[in-house]
Amino acid sequence: MLTPEQQLALTKFKPDSTARAALGPGEYQETFLARVTSKFKIGEDYEAKQANSIPWKDLALVLAAKLNAATREKVLRETLQALALGEGVDTSSVSEEVQALAEGLLGTTVRTCNGKLTGTTIIERVEEGVKV
């Protein structure tokens, strides 16, 4: 069984960018000896404040129901046109206001998050017959 440190070391390994492209479709199974060298750091745990989930679809339907038919159609057309052009819709100022209102109405959840894991891992194949 690998130690926790060894398990985390393996998670930091990044394959060569050409590795995936070198293989075609199919199933692969490999058994080989390898030497793993790793250096990583685990940051301190931290707390993140997150607004409870906003039911955006329901909110949009309720808001649309409050508009007259012409305004509803205009808003929908503008939104769809912006999205079709790949521009997106600028909602930054409204989003902040809605987010603040939602936090007030729905509350927030504070959750403890694990500290960030950063580092590098090198895995080298050990040729058979070579002393490890």
Buried (B, 14 or more C-beta within 10 A) or exposed (E): EEEEEEEBBEEBEEEEEEEEEEEEEEEEEEEEEEEEEBEBEEEEEEEEEEBEEBEEEEEEEEEEEEEEEEEBEEBEEEBEEEEEEEEEEEEEEEEEEBEEEBBEEEEEEEEEEEEEEEEEBBEEEEEEEEEE
